Amino acid sequence: MGAFLTLFEDSDNLFPAYGFGARIRPDNLVSHNFPLNGHPENPFCQGIAGVMEAYRYALQTVTLHGPTNFAPIITQVANLAQQTDDGSQYYILLILTDGIICDMPQTKAAVVNASRLPISIIIVGIGAADFSAMEELDGDEIRLTSRGRIAERDIVQFVPFDDFVSLTSVMDTKRQLARAVLAEIPEQLISYMRSKGYKPRNLTRKQSHKKRTELANNNAGSVHVGNSHTHSRHIQQPMDSPSAPPFDF
């Protein structure tokens, strides 16, 4: 997992990390939208070590449970992105999953709704599950539709992790995986900016940090352990069936 997170490190190195597909204490209800670190008021983790610590904590405090639903977390991050739909920030939702998606109609609707917002979604499929539904969400060949509505942009990138584990070296695996994970982000970001008529801004580091801190303070109660995990990042312009075992990272 660290290999994924290093792709999104920035100056503050904070990652809001969430889980879904698990029963949560004390009510033992299934949740598809909970902070891995157990702190709804502050889901942010400090760096890769912080995310891994939160992941281990979640495995000790929740009970894995199906189904595998993506719509709640996508909607959560989309709502967050909508609050800064002014071209100053761009969000990346990274979902790691080894489960077959169970709420495809709702997920398609959530993606179509999010396609007008400053957000990209990267789904990494781990293991040998049937990930054909993820390919449909990717929308590279045919633009995703839901209930008669067409996505304004292609915002999903699906990457099958197992395609990279047999490469000749660890460094080669990391390099090729990074290339695949980030392949569509530049075009997706530019397509959003162009669709809104936004142009690059020359924000100072101090201004960027201030906007990021305000956003974190105002929205810290957002969302994702089960067999899936999500990590949400936002880029500031100068401009994630649970009957499967936990991931072995």
N, C-alpha and C positions, 0 to 999 in steps of 0.2 A: 504494500500500500504506500510505503514511503516514496517509491519511485513515481507514483501518480502525484502525490502532494508537492514534491519538489518542483513540479512544473508550474505551480501556481503561487510560489512563495513571493512575497513582496516585502515592503519595508517593515510592516508591523507583524507579519508572519502569523496572523490569527485566522483560524479556520472554524466557522460554525459547522458542527458535525451532528448529524441526526441519524436515527434508526427507524426502521419500520418492520412490521411482521413479528411482533413480540407482545407478550402479556406483561403489563407494567404494574408494579406495586404502587399503592397498597390495594387497589381495587381489582387487580388481576384482569383488567380489560385489555383487549387487543388494540394496539396502537400502530398507526402507520405514519406517525409524526411526533417523535420525541427526541430530546437532546441526549446524545450518547453520554455526556458527562453528568447527567441527572439534574442539571440546573436550568430549568425553563427560562429563568430570568437572564441567564448568560450562557448560551450554548457555545461560545467561542473557546477554542483550544489553542494553546500556544505551540505552534510548530508541529512537526511530525511526531515528536515525542509526546506532546499533549494529546494529539488525536489517538495515538496508540494506547495511551493511558486511559482515555475515555472509553475506547473500544473494549479494553479488558475489564473496566469497571462495569460496563453495560452487560457483558457476558455473565458477570457474577450476580447481577441484580435483576435481570429480566429473564423470561422464559420464551424461547423461540416458538413462534406460532404463525401459521398461515392465515390468510392468503398473502401473495406478493402483489401489493397495490402500489402503483406509481403516482396516480392522480393527486393524492393529498399533498405529497411533498412538492410536486411540480406547481400545484396551485399556490402553495405557501410561498415559494420563492418568487413566483410570478406576481403575487400581491406585493411582495417587498420591492420588486423591480418597478412596479407601477408607480411607487411613491417617488421615484427618481427618474421619471421618464422625460428627462430634459437634455439628454446627451452627455451628461457629466459622468455617468457611471454605467458599467456593463457587467452583467452577472453571468457566472458560469456555474452550473449545477452539475456536479460529478456524481453519478450513481454507479456503485459497484454491486453487482447482483449475481447470484448463482441460481436464481429461481425463474420459473416461467411466469410471465406477467398474467395476472388474473383479472384485471380491470381494464381490459383493452379499450372498450368504448369510452370509458371515462378518461383514460389516459390520452386517447386521441383528441378528445374535446379539450383537455387541459393544454395539450401542446398547441393546438390550433389557436386557442385563446392567447397563449403566451407568445405566439409568433409575431405579434405586433409590438412586443415589449423588448427592452434591452437585455436579452437573455439567450444563452446557448446551453444546451443540455448534452452532456457526454455520458453515454451508458457503456460501461465495461462489463461484458458478460464473462463470468469465470466458471469454468467447468464444462461439462458435456451436455447441458440442458438444451432443449430445442429453443433457440433464440430467433426463430424466423419472424416472430412478431416484432422483434426489435428492428429488423431490417425494414419492415413497413414503416415504423416510426421514423427511421432515418430519412426517408423521402428523397434519396438522391435521384432515383429514376422517375418516380411519380410523386408529385407534391401531395402531402398528407391532407386528407379531408375528414370532416366529421359533421354528421347531420346536415349535409348540404353545404357546409362552409369549407373553404379552401384556406390552408395555412398561407399567411402573407409572405412568410419566408421559410426556408429550410433551416431549422434551429437545432436539429438532433444529429448527433454523430454516434453511431454504434461501433464498438470495437470488441471483437472476440479475443479475450486475453490468451486463450490457448493457441492462437495462431502464432504467438511470439515466444512461447516457452521452449521451443525446440531449436532456437537459433544457436549459433556456434559458441557464443560467449555471453556472459552476463551483461557486459557493456553493450554488445550488439543488440541484445534484447531490449535494454533500456532505451537505446537510441531509436530503434525502430518503433517501439511502443510509444515513445514520446512523439515521434513524427505522426503516427496514426491518430493518437488522441487529440493532438492540436491541429490536425490537417485542415479542418474546416472553420476554425475559430476566426482567423483574419477576415475571410470572405463574409462570414455571418455578421461579424461586428460592422464591417463596412456597409453591408447591405442594409443593416438597421439604420445607421447614420444617414445614408443616402435617402432611405425611405422617409425620414423625418426632415431632411434638409439641413441636418446639423453639420457644422464644420469643426475641425480640431480647435481646441482651446489651449492656451498656454497657462495652465494652472501651476502655481508654485507648489513645492512640496508641502509647505506649511498649510496652504489652502486645502490641498488634497487630504492631508491628515485631519484637518478640522472637520471637513465634510464626512469623512469616514467615521470619525469618533461620534459625531452627532447621529449618524445612521445607526451605529452599533447600539448607542444608548437608547434610541427611540424604538428599536426593533429587536432587542435582544431576546424577546420571548418567542421567536419563531421556531422552526422545526428541526433527525432521521435515525435495536440491533436485530435483528433477525438475520436472515441470510443476505441482507442487503444493507448498504450504507450510502449516505450522501454527504457530500461536502460542497458547500456553496462559497464561491468567491465572487468578488466584484472588482472589475477593472475600472480604475478611474482614469479618464482621459486627461492627459495633457493634450488627456481626454477625460436513494444510495438505498416450489412450496417449501417455507421455512422449516420443513421437516428435515432438511439437509443439515449437516453439521456446520458449525461456524467456519469462516475462512481460516485457513492456515497461512498466515503471512510470515 
